[in-house]
Amino acid sequence: MKEFKDEDIILKVKDLQTHFKTDAGILKAVDGVSFDVHKGETIGLVGESGCGKSVTNLSIMKLVPSPPGKVVGGQVLYEGEDILKMSEKQLRNIRGNKISMIFQDPMTSLNPFLRISTQMIETIMLHQDVTKKEAREKAIKMLAEVGIPRPEKRIDAYPHQFSGGMRQRVMIAMALSCNADLLIADEPTTALDVTIQAQILELIQRMNEKFNTAVILITHDLGVVAGMCDNVCVMYAGKIVEKASVDDLFENPLHPYTEGLIASVPKLDAKGKKEKLFSIEGQPPNVIDLPPCCPFHPRCHKAMDVCHCAYPPTKEISKGHSVSCWIHATEEEIANALKEAASNAK
């Protein structure tokens, strides 16, 4: 397992809050999210659809559509500077240069009317002091790195002339062509078949190791997390409910939601047992005007009285392993929370 030092932190997300204004009320898509990313680290953000994973990363890049969305609180510190307070000119120097992002469907990011060469060369020349010829050579080199055959010819093709997997390879080449410190991969294999998925994930892992690029991997696939990530943040209803190294998370999950996610993964060693696949009962909550309680309690088989009336504190159970769950609180903390809830109800 990789060891990371505080001095190697390149991105620090502190108490990030992103809300969306809707006709039904304020939707708290991201509600107090905090985590660090170290150089060369791969950190996974996992959880069910709608838990806030993608909005977290759009917030980091200051790309939340406004209106209706708005980052209402927190900090995103890149090398000590708050991205959320940067001007558009400063952001252009960060996006695609220091921090790059690849999305689920590369066709939504690539311009279908422009050749790959035009798009890659423009990106490289925007962020680096190179000639057009040098930028083209760099683009061809990066396409070769990500496994595009005959890159010197394919570079002049249009996006529709590539398969889905090849387009995602092109996006990774573009993302890393300016030597980015951090790559944000938002479910990069969702639109691809299983074989190509494995190739793309292997490619991201290889780029991480070769260039020491940090990666934030957004996924709902715990198998991918187990194979690729160093550390994991489990998200539910806009909050991080558990943070741990990948080994600790799978060996000793502390939050009932994490336990449910791991139990939901199909097992290959069933040995002919005709057991029903496990699933977490119920549906994720509506995050509009959530009451101040644990949002998982209606689906939790370990829920206590206190879970219905107060949100649990975040506690570090072991080094690097923290959880927000009343199961791990002291009797005194539970008693105080119940007392405060009763007082507020009067």
N, C-alpha and C positions, 0 to 999 in steps of 0.2 A: 504494500500500500504506500502511495506517495505521501511524503511529509511536506506540508506547506508552512511557511513562516509569515508572520505579520508584515514583514517588510516587502513581501512579494505580492501583497494585495494590489490589484490594478483597478478593481471596481468595488465600491462599497455602497450598497443600497441600504438606506436608513429610514425606517418608518414610512415607506412609500404608500400613498393613498391616492387612488384614482376613482373618481365618481362619474356617473353618467346621469344626466337629467332626463327623466322620462315622464310621460303623462301620469303614470301611476305613482311616481315619487322618485327619490334619489336612490340609484342603484350603486352600491359600494362594490365595484368590481375588484378593486385591490384595496385592502383595509389593514394598513400597518405592516407591510412586508419588509423584512430586513435580512440581508445575507451579504457575504463577501465572496469575491471571485479572485483567486490567485493566479499568477502567471503559470501557464501550462496545465491548469486544473480543468477538469470537465465536471461541471455541476449540473445535476438533473433537476428540473422542476416537473413534478408529477402530480396527477390528480385527474378526476373525472372532467369531462367537457363542461365548461362554464365555471370552473373553479377560480379563474383569474390568471392562468399561466401566460397566455398570449398577451393579455392586456398589461401584465407586469413588464414584459419585454418591449412592448410598444411604448410604454411609459419611460423605460430606460433610454430609449432612442428619441424620446420626445416626439413620437409619431401618433399619439392618440388623436383621433379625429375630433376637432372642436369647432362648433358644437357637434354632438351633445356631451362629449367627454371632456374631462379636465383633471389634471393632476392637482389635487387640492392640498397636498402636504408631503413632507419628507424630503430627502436628498438622494441624489445619485452622483456619487463622487468618483470621477475618473482622474486618477493621478492627483487627487486632492481638490479638484475643481468640480463644482456642482453643474452637471449637464443641464439641469432644469432651469438654471439662471443664465445660460449661454444665449447669445444672440444667434440669429440665423447664419451669419457669416462664420461664427465660431463653430456652430453645429456642422456646417458643410465640411469643415476640416476634420471633424470627428467621424461623421457617418461615412461609411465606405472606405475610410482611411485607417483610423485607429480601431473603430468598432464596426463590424460588418454583420449583415443579417441575411439569412436565407429562409424562404417561406415554404409552405406546404406545396404550392403549385408554382413552378418556375415561370410558367407562361403569364402569370399575373405580374411578374417583375421584368421580364424581357419584352422589349418593344418588337412586336411582330413585323413591323415595316422596315426595320434596320438590320443590317448584317451583324453577326456576332462580333466581327472585327471592329466595326464602328462603335459598338457599345463598350467593348473592353478597352479599346484605345482611348476613348473619351474619358473613361473612369480613371485610367492610369495617368493620363496627362493632366487631369484635374487636380490630382493629389501629389504628383511627383514632377520634379523639374527634369523632364526628358523630352527628346524629340519624338516626332510621330513614328519614325523608323525604330527607335529604341523601344517605344511603347508597344509597337507591333511585335517585336522580338520577345518582349517580356510576356505579352499575351499568349504567344505561341508556346513559350516555355511553360506557362502555367497550365495551358490546355493539355500539354504532354504530361505534366505532373499528375493531373487528375484522370488520366487514362483515356483521353480522346484520341482515337487512331488518326494518323495523318493530319496532325493539327495545322500544319502549314497550308493545307488545302481546306480543311473543314472550317477554319476561322472565317472564311468569306461566305459561309452558308447563312441562311436565315433560320430563326428559331424553329419554324414548322418543319424544317428538314432534319431535325434531331428527334430522337425518341424521348419519352419522359425522363428516363434515367440519364440520358446524355445531357438533356437540358439542365437537370439538377447538377450534373458535373460542371457544366459551364458556369452555373451560378456560384458554385464553390470556388472555381478558378477566379471568377471576378471578385468574390469576397476576399480572397487571400492575395490578390495581385498587388495590393498596396502594403503588404506585410502587416496586416491587422493584428493588434494585440489580443482582440476578443472577437470570437465568432458566435453569434446568436443563431441557433438552428431551431426554428419553430416547426416541429413535427415534419422534418424534411423528407420523410419517406411515406407519408400518408397516401399520396396519389400513385405510388409505385407498387409493382408486384413484388412478391416475397423475395425472389432471387435478387432483383435489382435493389431492394431495400437493404439487404445484407451488404451489397457492394458499396452503396453510398455511405452506410454507417462505418464500414471498414475504412473507406476513404477519409472520412472526417477524423477518425481515430489516428490514421497515419499522418494526416496533416498536423494534428495536435502534437504528435510525438516529434515530427520532423522540424516544424517551425516553432515549437513551444507556444503555440497559440492556445489561449484559454477558450473554453467552449461552454456556453449555456445551452443545454439541450432540453427542449420542451417536448414532453411525450406523455402518453398515457400507458405506454408499454413497459411494464416492469422488467421484462426480459432484456430489453434494450438498455435500461438503466443498469442492470446487473452486469452486463458485458462491457459497458463503456464508461460509466461515471466513477468519479472518485468520491464525491459527496452528493447528497440528495436532500432536496426540500420537498416535503409533501404538503400540497395545498388543498384547502377545503373552504369554500364560501369566501374567497378573497383573502384568506389568512394562511400563513404557514403554521401547520399544526405539529410538525415534527421535522427536525433537522439532524442528520447523522452522516457518518461515512457509509459508503454503500455496504460494506461488510457488516457493520453494526446494525444497519437498518434491517437487513435480511435475517441476521442471526437473532436479533432481539428487538423486534418492533414494539414500541411502547404505547402508541396511540391505537385505539380500537379501529379507527379508519384505516390506518396503515396495515394492521393485521388483516382487515377485510380485503384490501387491495391485493396483498400477497396471497391470501387464500383463494382469490378469484382467478389466479393464473392456472391454466390447465396443467395437470401433471402428466408426464410421460411414463412414470413408473407405476401406473395404476394396476398393472398385472391382471387385466381382465375384470377388475371390479366395476360393476355397473353403478357407480355412485353419481349422483346428480352434481353438476358443476355448482360450486359455491357462488353466490352473488350477495352483495350487500342489499338488504331490503330497503324499500322506499326510494325516494328520489332526492337529488340535491335540493337544498332550500332555495326559495326565492330570496335573493339578496337585497330586495327593496325593503327598506325600513326593518331590518332584522332586529329582534329584541336583544337586549344585552345578556345573552345566555350562550351556552355552547350550541352552535348551529347543527352539530351532528347528533344531539341527544335523541331526536325522534327515531333515528335509525340504529342507535347504539344498544347493544345487548348488555352493556355494563353501566348504563346510565344510573345516576343517583339523583336524589332530590335537588342537590345543589346545582346539577347540570342544567336544570330547568330555569334557574333564576340568576345565574352569574357566569361570565366568561372566565375560564380557568387561567391562572397565571402561567407564564412560560418558565419552566424549570430545567436547569442543566443537570441531568441525571448522572452522566459521566462525561469525560473530556470530549467535547465536540458533539455530544448527543443531547439535544434538548427537545422538550415536548410540552404542548399545552393541553393538559388533561387533568381533571380533578382526581383521577385515580392516583396520581403521583403527588398530590398535595397533602399537607399535614392536617391532622384533625382540627388544629387551631385555625388554620386558613379556611377550612370548610365551614367551621362554626361561625367565623367572622363574616364570611360571605353570605351565609344564610340569615344572619342577624341583620346585615345591611340591607339585604333584599326585602326582609320583612318590614324594616323601618321605612324603606322607599315606597312600599305598597300601601302604607297607611295614608 
